[in-house]
Amino acid sequence: MYKFLVIQTAFTGDVVLATALIEKLHQHYPDAQIDFLVRKGNEGLLTGHPYIKEVLVWDKKKGKIKNLVSMAFRVRSNKYTHVVNPHRFASSGFIVMLSGASFKAGFDKNPMAWVYTNTIKHVFSDSPDSPITEIERNQLLINSLTNNTPAFPALYPTENDFKHVQGYKSKPFVVIAPASVWYTKQFPAHKWVELIEALPQTYSVYITGGPGDTALGDSIVNGVKSRQVTNLCGKCNFLQSAALMRDAAMNYTNDSAPLHFASAMNAPVTSVFCSTDNRFGFGPVRPNGRIVDTGKTLDCRPCGVHGHKACPKGHFKCAENITNQQLLWWTSKTI
């Protein structure tokens, strides 16, 4: 029997997008064992996943190197036949090297790419209008095992996750996930306030995020004067947030993990792209997703794949120039 291991120890959104590999492998090998290796903190994304037998968790914060070596030998002892590694850093390449798998797939940008039996060139598109999406890039790693059509990413909230958020769904609602790890990927708080003030009053509004986003959520709630807004930051885990997003009239996100939560739940999403653009391939992958950006040519945009801690030019026009009219595109269809 085949035993697959998928490795993605990067950020939360990367893990969500990599679940498309799980979906595709299960489609073609329904009886195979499929495991997933993630960094500590992201394992909650995969709780109760119907196609994953075991989630392996690498703690990168405490005893990073010791835990890496221990994990590599644990992987080897599991005797996987296939290891698929969309992560592009040496740590995951080290695990692949020691895995003992006969099939080892990954991208050429990994410093340990020489250990792979199936090495794929990692590229970005030259144009945001014709992006190579992340799920398409990742799919290249398993084309030889499946076919060349990527599956969609998927999350599987439990019944208890849906029960946790059911009380918030008594009337039509909008979800806003305002935070990002990177400042220049984050739509400014005052712009979220302006958007909320402009939303039709028929919608409840919920702010979502982790415990560390509570202060940002409070600042948005306190800035809104025309309606009540509920700050759920820190009150819902990953899968509970995904369960809430599934039934929203609209989800608003940055170029960040909640965007991919929406894609994984086939939920409508409007993603605000400030300093980045779609050429990197991290936009919505479903037909009910849309990117909103400045719509104007800026010689400084995009200023990087991940963004910065501050606008390098000091003006942050890529965010400040975005209008409510752009963001409210969907309301004309629902009012």
C-alpha positions, -999 to 999 in steps of 0.1 A, spaced: 0 0 0 12 35 -8 20 58 21 21 95 13 35 123 34 29 160 24 52 185 41 42 222 45 58 239 76 54 275 64 25 298 72 -11 290 79 -23 300 45 3 278 28 -10 248 48 -45 255 36 -35 257 0 -15 225 3 -46 206 14 -54 206 -23 -27 180 -26 -45 158 -1 -77 161 -20 -60 151 -53 -41 122 -38 -72 108 -21 -91 110 -54 -65 89 -72 -54 67 -43 -85 63 -20 -70 34 -1 -36 50 5 -24 64 39 -19 101 37 -1 120 65 6 158 67 36 174 84 31 210 97 47 235 121 34 236 156 4 259 157 -11 249 124 -22 214 134 -57 227 144 -64 233 107 -65 195 101 -85 183 131 -109 156 120 -97 157 84 -113 127 67 -84 119 44 -55 124 67 -45 95 90 -18 114 111 -8 150 115 29 153 123 39 185 142 73 200 142 80 226 170 101 252 154 103 276 184 117 254 211 147 231 204 143 237 167 173 217 154 169 189 179 132 186 170 140 187 133 164 158 136 139 139 157 111 145 132 133 134 103 140 101 120 103 97 129 94 103 92 120 77 82 106 51 107 71 56 91 85 42 58 66 64 34 66 54 -2 60 90 -14 70 123 1 57 155 -15 73 188 -3 59 222 -16 79 239 12 110 256 -2 134 257 27 163 235 37 147 222 69 120 203 50 145 192 24 165 176 52 135 156 63 129 145 27 166 135 24 163 111 54 128 99 46 139 68 26 110 73 3 113 61 -33 94 91 -46 105 125 -33 90 156 -50 97 192 -44 107 226 -59 141 235 -73 143 265 -50 147 242 -20 185 241 -11 181 203 -7 165 199 -41 193 175 -52 178 148 -30 145 148 -50 136 122 -75 110 146 -90 123 182 -91 99 209 -103 108 245 -114 92 270 -91 80 301 -111 58 332 -106 38 347 -135 50 378 -152 14 392 -151 -13 395 -124 -39 389 -152 -26 354 -159 -13 341 -126 0 306 -120 -19 299 -88 -2 282 -58 -25 251 -62 -14 248 -98 23 251 -88 18 225 -61 -1 202 -84 30 200 -106 46 180 -79 21 151 -83 12 154 -120 31 121 -127 10 104 -100 -24 119 -108 -31 143 -137 -25 180 -145 -57 193 -130 -54 206 -94 -81 200 -68 -94 228 -47 -81 232 -11 -105 220 16 -110 223 53 -134 202 74 -149 219 104 -165 194 128 -201 194 139 -190 211 172 -172 239 152 -204 247 133 -224 246 166 -199 271 181 -207 297 155 -244 289 148 -256 317 171 -240 343 149 -260 333 118 -295 344 128 -295 371 101 -274 378 70 -238 387 80 -204 399 67 -171 386 81 -140 408 81 -106 394 88 -85 426 91 -51 413 102 -19 402 85 15 392 96 29 419 72 19 456 76 19 463 39 -5 434 33 -29 448 59 -57 471 48 -56 500 73 -80 499 103 -96 533 93 -103 519 58 -121 489 74 -141 514 95 -151 533 64 -162 501 47 -183 489 76 -200 523 78 -210 519 42 -223 484 44 -261 480 42 -276 479 77 -293 446 70 -261 428 77 -245 419 110 -207 424 109 -182 402 126 -144 408 130 -124 376 131 -87 368 139 -65 353 165 -60 363 201 -32 387 190 -56 405 167 -80 415 195 -67 450 199 -70 456 161 -105 443 162 -114 466 191 -100 496 173 -122 489 143 -153 483 165 -147 515 185 -142 534 152 -177 525 139 -204 548 150 -234 539 129 -239 502 139 -229 474 163 -199 453 153 -189 422 171 -152 414 177 -147 376 176 -109 378 175 -95 351 198 -130 336 203 -129 312 173 -102 287 164 -92 281 127 -120 257 119 -147 276 138 -137 307 118 -139 287 86 -174 274 97 -185 310 102 -171 321 68 -189 294 49 -223 310 53 -214 347 52 -229 369 25 -194 382 20 -160 376 36 -134 404 35 -97 395 39 -62 407 31 -38 387 10 -35 364 39 -46 330 54 -84 339 59 -86 343 21 -76 307 17 -100 297 45 -128 311 23 -115 293 -8 -113 260 12 -149 264 23 -162 276 -11 -173 308 5 -176 342 -12 -146 364 -6 -133 398 -15 -96 400 -9 -79 434 -6 -44 433 -21 -24 462 -10 14 459 -16 11 425 -34 -7 415 -66 -20 383 -81 11 374 -102 24 355 -72 -6 332 -74 -21 335 -39 -55 350 -49 -89 333 -47 -91 300 -66 -129 298 -67 -153 316 -90 -170 333 -60 -137 351 -51 -126 385 -62 -94 406 -57 -98 444 -51 -67 465 -54 -58 501 -62 -66 497 -98 -38 522 -106 -3 516 -118 22 523 -91 59 519 -99 65 506 -64 39 478 -65 43 450 -59 71 457 -34 76 420 -26 60 386 -22 54 389 15 52 426 21 71 448 46 68 462 82 61 496 67 55 512 33 90 516 17 78 549 1 59 562 31 26 569 14 9 535 13 -10 545 -18 -16 509 -27 -40 507 3 -52 543 7 -64 546 -29 -88 517 -27 -125 529 -25 -157 516 -9 -172 515 -43 -147 488 -53 -153 469 -21 -191 470 -23 -193 455 -58 -214 426 -46 -241 445 -27 -259 456 -59 -267 420 -65 -282 413 -31 -301 444 -22 
